[in-house]
């Protein structure tokens, strides 16, 4: 084994554990503070959900919405 091959092999083996640490899926949280009850504001709330779904945010998978 030549010196360059050995150094390449060694540096690749040293970087492998760093590549194995993937970041976990991130969950985003949106808080909505309203004076209107959810039943009265359902149309606006559903429009918000649909817009977020179009952007790739799915409630229960990577998104939590808290309505208060």
Protein Blocks (a to p, Z undefined) as FASTA:
>chain_A
ZZklmmmmmmmmmmmmmmmmccdddddddddddfbdfklmmmmmmmmmmmmmmnopaghi
lpccddZZ
